[in-house]
Amino acid sequence: MNPALPASSVTATVDFDQDGIQHGFLKLPYSHDGSAWGAIMTPLCVVKNGEGPTALLTGGNHGDEYEGITGLLKLSHQLDHKDIQGRVIIIPMMNQPAVEGASRVSPIDNGNMNRAFPGHPYGTMTERMADYFTRYLIPLCDTALDIHSGGKTLDILPFAAAHRLPDKALESRCSDGARLFGAPYMFFMEEIDATQLYDTAVEDQGKVFVTTELRGGGTTTPDTIAMVDRGIHNFLVFSGVLNKTYLTPPSDPISVEIPDANCYLHAEHRGILELSVSLGDEINKGDLIARIYSMERTGEAPIEYRAKRSGILAARRHLANVNIGDTFAVLAVKI
C-alpha cells in the first residue's frame, strides 16, 4: 500500500490468508437516493490451500463482456481447494454496476474500469475500486488473468494476449501464459493508450499478466465458453496453483501481433458501415476494408476506407451504425 495515500474505503468480507473456500464481497460504501447508507457489493471467491503462488482471475472489467463473467462464476462453485497449492482469487465482475446495467461502463459514474487505473481512494466509485486493486489485490498475486471479449460493439478473433515490455524476462513469462491459455490466436498487443489500463497496473508491479478477447456481440456461444473454461484451467496450471495437466486446444495458437497504430482504422464519417472483409481474412495494403453510407440523404456515393498496411482482419465493429471516432476494423500481422 502506498503510505502517501489513505486507506481504501473498500473492504473485503473474506480473509485472504485463510485456507479453504470463502465466498464474500468487496464492499464499497455508496450513498444514493435509493439507499442512504448503501454499498456496491462486488462478489468474490478465495480458494486457498497452504503456501504457494497466487493467481488473480477477473472478468466483467467491462459489463457487457460475458465469457469471463460466466467462466469465473462457474469456477467459483466447481474449484476444489484440494486441487490447489497456493491461492486463487476469483472476481467475476470487476465493474459490478456495469454488469448489473448490461453496459460497458458503470451507470453510476460512467466509469470505464479499464481506463481508471491506478485509481484513487477519493475518486469516483470506479476509481476507488481501481485503487483497491492497485494497492491491495495486485500486490497479493503472482499472475493475473483478465478475461475480455468485444462486448456489444465489437467482434474479435478469439485470442489470448501479452504486451511488449521493457522487462524481457517478464514479457516472456506473459507470452508463455497467453500461448498456454489455448485460444485459437495468441496476440502481442499494441494498445491505443495503455496509461490507465488494468494491464499496465499489473505489469508495472512486475506481475505476469494475460488478457483475452473472445469474440463479442454482447453474448456468449458454446464455443467461446468452452474456450474460456479450458483457458482458465490452463492458466491455473501455468500459474503453478492447480495440480492438474494442461487441456489441449483443438489446434495450436496462431501467433500474431498488433505492432502499431496503423492497425486501427477509425471512422471519420458518420453513417451505415458496410465491411468488405471478414474476420481472419488476409488483407494487402490498399485493399478496400469498408464503406460508410450517409444517413442524411440518398444518391450519395459511400466513403471508402482502405488498409494502411497488410495483415489479417483481427477485429471488426459489430454494429453497423458508426460514428466519427469509432474503431471499425483492427488489423494484425502474423508472426
C-alpha positions as CSV (number, residue, x, y, z in Angstrom):
1,M,0.0,0.0,0.0
2,N,1.3,3.5,-0.9
3,P,1.8,5.2,2.5
4,A,1.2,8.6,0.8
5,L,-2.5,7.7,0.2
6,P,-5.1,7.0,2.8
7,A,-6.5,3.6,3.4
8,S,-9.1,2.4,0.8
9,S,-12.8,2.7,1.6
10,V,-13.2,-0.7,0.0
11,T,-13.2,-3.6,2.5
12,A,-13.2,-7.4,1.9
13,T,-15.6,-9.7,3.8
14,V,-13.1,-12.6,3.4
15,D,-9.7,-13.4,4.9
16,F,-7.3,-13.7,2.1
17,D,-4.9,-15.7,4.3
18,Q,-7.4,-18.3,5.4
19,D,-7.3,-21.9,4.0
20,G,-10.3,-23.4,2.3
21,I,-13.0,-21.8,0.1
22,Q,-14.6,-18.5,1.0
23,H,-17.4,-16.6,-0.8
24,G,-17.9,-12.9,0.0
25,F,-17.7,-9.4,-1.3
26,L,-15.6,-6.3,-1.9
27,K,-17.8,-3.7,-0.1
28,L,-17.6,-0.1,-1.3
29,P,-19.8,2.4,0.6
30,Y,-22.1,4.2,-1.9
31,S,-24.7,6.7,-0.6
32,H,-27.5,7.4,-3.1
33,D,-31.2,8.2,-3.4
34,G,-32.2,4.6,-3.1
35,S,-30.1,3.8,-0.1
36,A,-28.6,6.5,2.2
37,W,-26.1,4.0,3.7
38,G,-25.8,1.7,0.7
39,A,-22.8,-0.1,-0.7
40,I,-21.6,-1.6,-4.0
41,M,-21.2,-5.3,-3.3
42,T,-18.7,-7.0,-5.7
43,P,-18.8,-10.8,-5.3
44,L,-15.5,-12.6,-4.9
45,C,-14.3,-16.1,-4.1
46,V,-11.0,-17.0,-2.5
47,V,-9.7,-20.6,-2.7
48,K,-6.5,-21.3,-0.7
49,N,-4.6,-24.4,0.3
50,G,-1.3,-23.8,2.1
51,E,1.7,-21.9,0.8
52,G,2.3,-21.3,-2.9
53,P,1.7,-18.7,-5.7
54,T,-1.4,-16.6,-6.0
55,A,-3.4,-16.3,-9.3
56,L,-5.9,-13.4,-9.6
57,L,-8.7,-14.1,-12.0
58,T,-11.0,-11.3,-13.2
59,G,-14.0,-10.9,-15.6
60,G,-16.5,-8.2,-16.0
61,N,-13.9,-5.4,-16.3
62,H,-16.5,-4.3,-18.9
63,G,-20.1,-5.1,-18.1
64,D,-21.2,-6.4,-21.5
65,E,-18.4,-9.0,-21.9
66,Y,-19.9,-12.3,-20.6
67,E,-17.3,-15.0,-21.3
68,G,-15.2,-14.2,-18.3
69,I,-18.1,-13.5,-16.0
70,T,-19.7,-16.9,-16.9
71,G,-16.5,-18.9,-16.7
72,L,-15.4,-17.4,-13.4
73,L,-18.9,-17.8,-11.8
74,K,-18.8,-21.4,-12.9
75,L,-15.2,-21.9,-11.5
76,S,-16.2,-20.4,-8.1
77,H,-18.6,-23.3,-7.4
78,Q,-16.6,-26.0,-9.1
79,L,-13.0,-25.5,-7.9
80,D,-11.9,-27.9,-5.1
81,H,-9.4,-26.4,-2.8
82,K,-7.7,-29.8,-2.5
83,D,-6.6,-29.4,-6.2
84,I,-4.9,-26.1,-5.3
85,Q,-1.4,-25.4,-4.0
86,G,-1.4,-21.8,-3.1
87,R,-4.3,-19.4,-3.7
88,V,-6.8,-18.4,-6.3
89,I,-8.7,-15.1,-6.0
90,I,-11.8,-15.0,-8.3
91,I,-13.6,-11.8,-9.1
92,P,-16.1,-12.5,-11.9
93,M,-17.4,-8.8,-12.1
94,M,-14.7,-6.2,-11.6
95,N,-17.1,-3.4,-12.5
96,Q,-20.2,-4.8,-10.8
97,P,-22.5,-1.9,-11.5
98,A,-21.7,-2.1,-15.2
99,V,-22.5,-5.8,-15.2
100,E,-25.8,-5.1,-13.4
101,G,-26.6,-2.5,-16.1
102,A,-25.5,-4.7,-19.0
103,S,-23.3,-1.9,-20.2
104,R,-19.6,-1.4,-20.9
105,V,-19.2,1.3,-18.3
106,S,-20.7,1.9,-14.8
107,P,-24.2,3.6,-14.9
108,I,-23.2,5.2,-11.5
109,D,-20.4,7.4,-12.7
110,N,-19.9,6.4,-16.4
111,G,-16.7,4.8,-15.3
112,N,-14.7,2.6,-17.6
113,M,-12.8,0.3,-15.2
114,N,-10.1,-0.4,-17.7
115,R,-9.4,3.3,-18.1
116,A,-9.5,4.1,-14.4
117,F,-6.1,2.8,-13.1
118,P,-4.2,3.3,-10.9
119,G,-7.3,4.8,-9.4
120,H,-7.7,7.0,-6.3
121,P,-9.2,6.5,-2.9
122,Y,-11.1,9.8,-3.1
123,G,-12.1,9.4,-6.7
124,T,-15.3,8.2,-8.4
125,M,-16.8,4.8,-7.4
126,T,-14.9,3.2,-10.3
127,E,-11.6,4.9,-9.5
128,R,-12.0,3.8,-5.8
129,M,-12.3,0.2,-6.9
130,A,-9.4,0.5,-9.3
131,D,-7.3,1.9,-6.4
132,Y,-8.2,-1.1,-4.2
133,F,-7.0,-3.4,-7.0
134,T,-3.8,-1.4,-7.5
135,R,-2.8,-1.1,-3.8
136,Y,-4.3,-4.3,-2.2
137,L,-5.1,-7.0,-4.7
138,I,-2.3,-6.8,-7.3
139,P,0.4,-6.9,-4.6
140,L,-1.1,-10.3,-3.4
141,C,-0.8,-12.0,-6.8
142,D,2.0,-13.6,-8.8
143,T,-0.1,-14.0,-12.0
144,A,-3.3,-12.2,-13.2
145,L,-5.7,-13.2,-15.9
146,D,-8.3,-10.6,-17.1
147,I,-10.9,-12.1,-19.5
148,H,-12.4,-9.8,-22.1
149,S,-14.4,-10.1,-25.3
150,G,-15.7,-7.5,-27.7
151,G,-18.9,-6.6,-25.8
152,K,-21.9,-5.2,-27.7
153,T,-19.9,-3.1,-30.2
154,L,-17.1,-5.4,-31.4
155,D,-16.5,-8.9,-32.8
156,I,-12.9,-10.1,-32.4
157,L,-10.9,-13.2,-33.4
158,P,-10.6,-15.3,-30.2
159,F,-7.2,-14.7,-28.7
160,A,-5.1,-14.5,-25.5
161,A,-2.6,-11.7,-25.4
162,A,0.5,-10.3,-23.9
163,H,2.3,-7.0,-24.4
164,R,5.8,-6.0,-25.5
165,L,7.5,-4.9,-22.2
166,P,10.9,-3.3,-21.3
167,D,11.5,-6.3,-19.0
168,K,12.0,-9.1,-21.5
169,A,12.0,-11.8,-18.9
170,L,8.6,-10.7,-17.7
171,E,7.4,-10.3,-21.3
172,S,8.5,-13.9,-22.0
173,R,6.5,-15.2,-19.0
174,C,3.4,-13.3,-20.0
175,S,3.6,-14.6,-23.6
176,D,4.0,-18.1,-22.3
177,G,0.9,-17.7,-20.3
178,A,-1.0,-16.3,-23.3
179,R,0.1,-19.1,-25.5
180,L,-0.7,-21.8,-23.0
181,F,-4.2,-20.4,-22.4
182,G,-5.0,-22.2,-25.6
183,A,-7.1,-19.7,-27.6
184,P,-7.0,-20.1,-31.4
185,Y,-4.8,-17.0,-31.6
186,M,-2.0,-15.6,-29.5
187,F,-1.5,-11.8,-29.8
188,F,1.1,-9.3,-28.9
189,M,-0.9,-6.2,-28.3
190,E,-0.1,-2.5,-29.1
191,E,-2.8,-0.6,-27.2
192,I,-4.2,2.7,-28.4
193,D,-3.5,4.1,-24.9
194,A,-2.1,1.9,-22.2
195,T,-1.6,4.5,-19.5
196,Q,-4.7,3.8,-17.4
197,L,-5.3,0.1,-18.2
198,Y,-5.5,-2.6,-15.6
199,D,-3.0,-4.4,-17.7
200,T,-0.4,-1.7,-17.1
201,A,-1.1,-1.5,-13.4
202,V,-0.3,-5.3,-13.1
203,E,2.7,-5.2,-15.3
204,D,4.1,-2.1,-13.5
205,Q,4.2,-4.2,-10.3
206,G,6.3,-6.9,-12.1
207,K,3.5,-9.4,-12.2
208,V,2.6,-11.8,-15.0
209,F,-0.4,-10.6,-16.9
210,V,-2.5,-12.2,-19.6
211,T,-5.6,-10.8,-21.2
212,T,-8.1,-12.2,-23.8
213,E,-10.6,-11.1,-26.4
214,L,-13.0,-14.0,-27.1
215,R,-15.4,-12.9,-29.9
216,G,-18.1,-10.4,-28.9
217,G,-21.5,-9.1,-29.7
218,G,-22.6,-8.9,-26.1
219,T,-23.4,-12.6,-25.8
220,T,-21.7,-16.0,-25.5
221,T,-21.7,-19.2,-27.5
222,P,-20.9,-22.8,-26.6
223,D,-17.5,-22.4,-28.4
224,T,-16.5,-19.2,-26.5
225,I,-17.5,-20.7,-23.2
226,A,-15.5,-23.9,-24.0
227,M,-12.5,-21.7,-24.8
228,V,-12.8,-19.7,-21.5
229,D,-13.2,-22.9,-19.4
230,R,-10.2,-24.5,-21.0
231,G,-8.2,-21.3,-20.8
232,I,-8.9,-20.7,-17.1
233,H,-7.9,-24.3,-16.3
234,N,-4.6,-23.9,-18.3
235,F,-3.8,-20.5,-16.8
236,L,-4.1,-22.0,-13.3
237,V,-1.8,-24.9,-14.3
238,F,0.6,-22.4,-15.8
239,S,0.5,-20.3,-12.6
240,G,1.6,-23.3,-10.6
241,V,-1.5,-23.4,-8.4
242,L,-3.6,-26.1,-10.0
243,N,-2.3,-29.7,-9.6
244,K,-3.6,-31.0,-13.0
245,T,-2.4,-31.3,-16.5
246,Y,-3.0,-28.9,-19.4
247,L,-6.1,-29.3,-21.5
248,T,-5.0,-29.5,-25.2
249,P,-6.8,-27.0,-27.5
250,P,-8.2,-28.2,-30.9
251,S,-5.2,-26.5,-32.7
252,D,-2.0,-24.7,-31.8
253,P,-2.4,-21.0,-31.4
254,I,-1.6,-18.8,-34.4
255,S,0.9,-16.1,-33.3
256,V,0.1,-12.6,-34.5
257,E,1.0,-9.0,-33.5
258,I,-0.7,-5.6,-33.5
259,P,2.5,-3.7,-33.9
260,D,1.4,0.0,-34.3
261,A,-1.4,2.5,-34.5
262,N,-1.8,1.9,-38.3
263,C,-3.5,-1.4,-37.4
264,Y,-6.5,0.6,-36.0
265,L,-9.0,2.0,-38.5
266,H,-11.2,4.8,-37.2
267,A,-14.3,6.2,-38.8
268,E,-14.0,9.9,-39.9
269,H,-17.6,9.9,-41.1
270,R,-21.0,9.1,-39.5
271,G,-23.3,6.6,-41.2
272,I,-24.0,3.0,-42.1
273,L,-21.0,0.7,-42.1
274,E,-20.5,-1.9,-44.8
275,L,-17.5,-4.1,-44.2
276,S,-15.9,-5.7,-47.3
277,V,-13.8,-8.3,-45.4
278,S,-14.5,-10.9,-42.8
279,L,-12.6,-11.8,-39.6
280,G,-9.4,-13.7,-40.3
281,D,-9.3,-12.6,-44.0
282,E,-5.8,-11.8,-45.4
283,I,-5.5,-8.2,-46.4
284,N,-3.0,-6.3,-48.5
285,K,-2.1,-2.6,-48.1
286,G,-4.5,-0.6,-50.1
287,D,-7.3,-3.2,-50.1
288,L,-10.9,-1.9,-49.6
289,I,-11.9,-2.6,-46.0
290,A,-15.2,-0.8,-45.6
291,R,-17.7,1.7,-47.0
292,I,-19.7,4.2,-44.9
293,Y,-23.0,5.4,-46.4
294,S,-24.6,8.7,-45.5
295,M,-27.8,8.6,-43.4
296,E,-28.7,12.2,-44.4
297,R,-29.7,11.6,-48.0
298,T,-29.9,9.1,-50.8
299,G,-27.9,9.3,-54.0
300,E,-24.5,9.9,-52.3
301,A,-21.6,7.6,-53.1
302,P,-20.2,6.0,-49.9
303,I,-16.8,6.9,-48.4
304,E,-14.3,4.1,-48.9
305,Y,-11.7,3.1,-46.3
306,R,-8.6,1.2,-47.4
307,A,-6.0,-0.7,-45.4
308,K,-2.9,1.3,-44.4
309,R,-0.9,-1.9,-44.1
310,S,-1.1,-5.6,-44.9
311,G,-2.3,-8.2,-42.3
312,I,-5.4,-10.1,-41.3
313,L,-8.7,-8.7,-40.0
314,A,-8.4,-9.3,-36.3
315,A,-11.4,-7.3,-35.0
316,R,-14.4,-5.5,-36.6
317,R,-17.2,-3.3,-35.4
318,H,-20.3,-5.4,-34.6
319,L,-22.8,-2.6,-35.0
320,A,-23.5,-1.2,-38.5
321,N,-24.3,2.3,-37.2
322,V,-21.0,4.1,-36.9
323,N,-20.0,7.5,-35.6
324,I,-16.9,9.6,-36.1
325,G,-14.1,8.2,-34.0
326,D,-15.4,4.7,-33.8
327,T,-12.8,1.9,-34.4
328,F,-14.4,-0.3,-37.1
329,A,-11.5,-2.6,-38.0
330,V,-8.3,-3.7,-36.5
331,L,-5.5,-5.4,-38.5
332,A,-2.9,-7.8,-37.1
333,V,0.3,-9.2,-38.6
334,K,1.2,-12.9,-38.4
335,I,4.5,-13.7,-36.7
